[in-house]
Amino acid sequence: KKFYNTNNNIIAKSNQKNNKTNKKTNKKTNKKEDNRKESQIKNKIYSILTGASAGFINGLFGGGGGMIVVPMLIKLLNRQQKKAHATAILIILPLSILSGLLYASSGAFNLKVGFPVILGVVGGGIIGALALKKLSNQWVLIIFSVLMAGAGLKMLLF
Protein backbone atom coordinates (compact mmCIF):
# COMPACT_ATOMS: atom_id res chain seq x y z
CA LYS A 1 0.00 0.00 0.00
CA LYS A 2 1.05 3.53 -0.66
CA PHE A 3 0.10 6.36 1.60
CA TYR A 4 0.06 9.95 0.55
CA ASN A 5 0.38 13.02 2.68
CA THR A 6 -1.15 16.37 1.87
CA ASN A 7 1.59 17.11 -0.65
CA ASN A 8 0.88 13.80 -2.41
CA ASN A 9 4.27 12.38 -1.39
CA ILE A 10 4.58 8.70 -0.79
CA ILE A 11 5.26 8.22 2.94
CA ALA A 12 4.89 4.47 3.33
CA LYS A 13 8.24 3.74 1.70
CA SER A 14 10.06 6.39 3.70
CA ASN A 15 8.55 4.97 6.89
CA GLN A 16 9.79 1.51 5.94
CA LYS A 17 13.29 2.91 5.36
CA ASN A 18 13.16 4.70 8.69
CA ASN A 19 12.08 1.50 10.46
CA LYS A 20 14.96 -0.44 8.91
CA THR A 21 17.42 2.29 9.86
CA ASN A 22 16.06 2.38 13.43
CA LYS A 23 16.37 -1.42 13.73
CA LYS A 24 20.00 -1.28 12.57
CA THR A 25 20.75 1.57 14.96
CA ASN A 26 19.08 -0.28 17.84
CA LYS A 27 21.11 -3.43 17.09
CA LYS A 28 24.33 -1.40 17.07
CA THR A 29 23.37 0.35 20.30
CA ASN A 30 22.46 -2.94 21.96
CA LYS A 31 25.73 -4.48 20.81
CA LYS A 32 27.71 -1.53 22.20
CA GLU A 33 25.88 -1.82 25.53
CA ASP A 34 26.57 -5.57 25.63
CA ASN A 35 30.25 -4.97 24.86
CA ARG A 36 30.42 -2.28 27.55
CA LYS A 37 28.81 -4.57 30.14
CA GLU A 38 31.11 -7.42 29.15
CA SER A 39 34.12 -5.11 29.46
CA GLN A 40 33.00 -3.96 32.92
CA ILE A 41 32.64 -7.56 34.09
CA LYS A 42 36.05 -8.44 32.65
CA ASN A 43 37.63 -5.42 34.38
CA LYS A 44 36.10 -6.44 37.72
CA ILE A 45 37.46 -9.97 37.33
CA TYR A 46 40.90 -8.63 36.35
CA SER A 47 40.82 -6.22 39.30
CA ILE A 48 40.05 -9.02 41.74
CA LEU A 49 42.75 -11.20 40.15
CA THR A 50 45.26 -8.35 40.41
CA GLY A 51 44.42 -7.73 44.07
CA ALA A 52 44.49 -11.41 44.97
CA SER A 53 47.86 -11.88 43.27
CA ALA A 54 49.34 -8.86 45.04
CA GLY A 55 47.92 -9.97 48.38
CA PHE A 56 49.26 -13.48 48.01
CA ILE A 57 52.75 -12.35 47.00
CA ASN A 58 52.87 -9.67 49.69
CA GLY A 59 51.67 -12.07 52.37
CA LEU A 60 54.00 -14.86 51.30
CA PHE A 61 57.18 -12.84 50.86
CA GLY A 62 56.48 -9.82 53.07
CA GLY A 63 56.54 -7.52 50.04
CA GLY A 64 56.75 -7.46 46.28
CA GLY A 65 53.04 -7.09 45.62
CA GLY A 66 53.67 -3.85 43.72
CA MET A 67 55.90 -5.70 41.29
CA ILE A 68 52.86 -7.82 40.45
CA VAL A 69 50.25 -5.06 40.56
CA VAL A 70 51.93 -2.62 38.17
CA PRO A 71 52.28 -4.95 35.16
CA MET A 72 48.77 -6.33 35.74
CA LEU A 73 47.26 -2.84 35.90
CA ILE A 74 49.00 -1.94 32.65
CA LYS A 75 48.36 -5.13 30.70
CA LEU A 76 45.01 -6.32 32.03
CA LEU A 77 43.33 -3.04 32.95
CA ASN A 78 44.95 -0.77 30.34
CA ARG A 79 46.24 1.82 32.79
CA GLN A 80 49.00 4.26 31.92
CA GLN A 81 52.43 3.57 33.40
CA LYS A 82 52.44 6.43 35.92
CA LYS A 83 48.84 5.86 36.98
CA ALA A 84 49.56 2.16 37.45
CA HIS A 85 52.45 2.98 39.82
CA ALA A 86 50.39 5.50 41.78
CA THR A 87 47.51 3.01 42.03
CA ALA A 88 49.89 0.27 43.14
CA ILE A 89 51.15 2.44 45.98
CA LEU A 90 47.63 2.99 47.26
CA ILE A 91 46.85 -0.72 46.93
CA ILE A 92 50.05 -1.90 48.58
CA LEU A 93 50.02 0.49 51.56
CA PRO A 94 47.13 -1.11 53.47
CA LEU A 95 48.26 -4.53 52.34
CA SER A 96 51.76 -3.90 53.69
CA ILE A 97 50.40 -2.59 56.98
CA LEU A 98 48.23 -5.69 57.39
CA SER A 99 51.08 -8.06 56.45
CA GLY A 100 53.42 -6.18 58.80
CA LEU A 101 50.99 -6.47 61.69
CA LEU A 102 50.62 -10.19 61.08
CA TYR A 103 54.41 -10.66 60.99
CA ALA A 104 54.83 -8.50 64.11
CA SER A 105 52.17 -10.46 66.00
CA SER A 106 54.07 -13.66 65.28
CA GLY A 107 57.33 -12.16 66.60
CA ALA A 108 58.98 -11.84 63.19
CA PHE A 109 59.50 -8.05 63.41
CA ASN A 110 62.70 -6.59 64.89
CA LEU A 111 61.93 -3.05 66.08
CA LYS A 112 65.61 -2.00 66.21
CA VAL A 113 66.02 -2.79 62.52
CA GLY A 114 62.47 -2.08 61.39
CA PHE A 115 61.99 1.44 62.76
CA PRO A 116 64.94 3.05 60.93
CA VAL A 117 63.89 1.24 57.76
CA ILE A 118 60.36 2.62 58.14
CA LEU A 119 61.80 6.15 58.37
CA GLY A 120 63.82 5.55 55.21
CA VAL A 121 60.79 4.14 53.40
CA VAL A 122 58.72 7.20 54.27
CA GLY A 123 61.44 9.59 53.06
CA GLY A 124 62.12 7.56 49.95
CA GLY A 125 58.40 7.29 49.25
CA ILE A 126 58.00 11.06 49.32
CA ILE A 127 60.96 11.59 47.01
CA GLY A 128 59.78 8.82 44.69
CA ALA A 129 56.24 10.23 44.48
CA LEU A 130 57.63 13.66 43.60
CA ALA A 131 59.89 12.10 40.96
CA LEU A 132 56.95 10.14 39.51
CA LYS A 133 55.14 13.42 38.83
CA LYS A 134 58.08 14.77 36.84
CA LEU A 135 59.09 11.68 34.84
CA SER A 136 57.47 10.69 31.55
CA ASN A 137 55.63 7.38 31.21
CA GLN A 138 58.50 6.11 29.05
CA TRP A 139 61.15 6.84 31.69
CA VAL A 140 59.04 5.29 34.43
CA LEU A 141 58.73 2.14 32.29
CA ILE A 142 62.48 2.02 31.66
CA ILE A 143 63.43 2.55 35.31
CA PHE A 144 60.86 0.02 36.55
CA SER A 145 61.94 -2.58 34.00
CA VAL A 146 65.62 -2.17 34.83
CA LEU A 147 64.92 -2.45 38.57
CA MET A 148 62.78 -5.57 38.11
CA ALA A 149 65.36 -7.24 35.87
CA GLY A 150 68.20 -6.27 38.21
CA ALA A 151 66.37 -7.60 41.26
CA GLY A 152 65.59 -10.84 39.46
CA LEU A 153 69.19 -11.34 38.36
CA LYS A 154 70.50 -10.55 41.84
CA MET A 155 68.18 -13.11 43.40
CA LEU A 156 69.15 -15.77 40.86
CA LEU A 157 72.90 -15.20 40.90
CA PHE A 158 73.78 -13.95 44.40
GUTOR-417571 format. One line per 2 residues: number of its first residue (from 1); for each residue x, y, z of C-alpha. Coordinates in steps of 0.05 Angstrom, whole numbers. Layout:
NUM) X/Y/Z | ...
//
This chain:
1) 0/0/0 | 21/71/-13
3) 2/127/32 | 1/199/11
5) 8/260/54 | -23/327/37
7) 32/342/-13 | 18/276/-48
9) 85/248/-28 | 92/174/-16
11) 105/164/59 | 98/89/67
13) 165/75/34 | 201/128/74
15) 171/99/138 | 196/30/119
17) 266/58/107 | 263/94/174
19) 242/30/209 | 299/-9/178
21) 348/46/197 | 321/48/269
23) 327/-28/275 | 400/-26/251
25) 415/31/299 | 382/-6/357
27) 422/-69/342 | 487/-28/341
29) 467/7/406 | 449/-59/439
31) 515/-90/416 | 554/-31/444
33) 518/-36/511 | 531/-111/513
35) 605/-99/497 | 608/-46/551
37) 576/-91/603 | 622/-148/583
39) 682/-102/589 | 660/-79/658
41) 653/-151/682 | 721/-169/653
43) 753/-108/688 | 722/-129/754
45) 749/-199/747 | 818/-173/727
47) 816/-124/786 | 801/-180/835
49) 855/-224/803 | 905/-167/808
51) 888/-155/881 | 890/-228/899
53) 957/-238/865 | 987/-177/901
55) 958/-199/968 | 985/-270/960
57) 1055/-247/940 | 1057/-193/994
59) 1033/-241/1047 | 1080/-297/1026
61) 1144/-257/1017 | 1130/-196/1061
63) 1131/-150/1001 | 1135/-149/926
65) 1061/-142/912 | 1073/-77/874
67) 1118/-114/826 | 1057/-156/809
69) 1005/-101/811 | 1039/-52/763
71) 1046/-99/703 | 975/-127/715
73) 945/-57/718 | 980/-39/653
75) 967/-103/614 | 900/-126/641
77) 867/-61/659 | 899/-15/607
79) 925/36/656 | 980/85/638
81) 1049/71/668 | 1049/129/718
83) 977/117/740 | 991/43/749
85) 1049/60/796 | 1008/110/836
87) 950/60/841 | 998/5/863
89) 1023/49/920 | 953/60/945
91) 937/-14/939 | 1001/-38/972
93) 1000/10/1031 | 943/-22/1069
95) 965/-91/1047 | 1035/-78/1074
97) 1008/-52/1140 | 965/-114/1148
99) 1022/-161/1129 | 1068/-124/1176
101) 1020/-129/1234 | 1012/-204/1222
103) 1088/-213/1220 | 1097/-170/1282
105) 1043/-209/1320 | 1081/-273/1306
107) 1147/-243/1332 | 1180/-237/1264
109) 1190/-161/1268 | 1254/-132/1298
111) 1239/-61/1322 | 1312/-40/1324
113) 1320/-56/1250 | 1249/-42/1228
115) 1240/29/1255 | 1299/61/1219
117) 1278/25/1155 | 1207/52/1163
119) 1236/123/1167 | 1276/111/1104
121) 1216/83/1068 | 1174/144/1085
123) 1229/192/1061 | 1242/151/999
125) 1168/146/985 | 1160/221/986
127) 1219/232/940 | 1196/176/894
129) 1125/205/890 | 1153/273/872
131) 1198/242/819 | 1139/203/790
133) 1103/268/777 | 1162/295/737
135) 1182/234/697 | 1149/214/631
137) 1113/148/624 | 1170/122/581
139) 1223/137/634 | 1181/106/689
141) 1175/43/646 | 1250/40/633
143) 1269/51/706 | 1217/0/731
145) 1239/-52/680 | 1312/-43/697
147) 1298/-49/771 | 1256/-111/762
149) 1307/-145/717 | 1364/-125/764
151) 1327/-152/825 | 1312/-217/789
153) 1384/-227/767 | 1410/-211/837
155) 1364/-262/868 | 1383/-315/817
157) 1458/-304/818 | 1476/-279/888
//
